[in-house]
Amino acid sequence: MRTYTTVQGDMWDGIAYTQMGSVAYTDRLMALNPAHLDKYTFPAGVVLTLPDEEIRTVDTLPPWRRVFG
């Protein structure tokens, strides 16, 4: 597991976006760090556990342009 040390003013969604690429990971980040759920804005120096990396695929081509096989 990776960790992230907060800087003054960090917020859950901002950490999810900068460290994992999407605010969609906010719930997962919060679930891994239940001791800090009372915080909305973090002080500096809080060490959070980050979720394991997921393989993210972005398929921006329409279905008729995708190559399968």
Secondary structure, DSSP 8 states (H G I E B T S, - for coil): -EEEE--TT-BHHHHHHHHHS-GGGHHHHHHH-GGGTT-SB--TT-EEEE----------S-GGG----
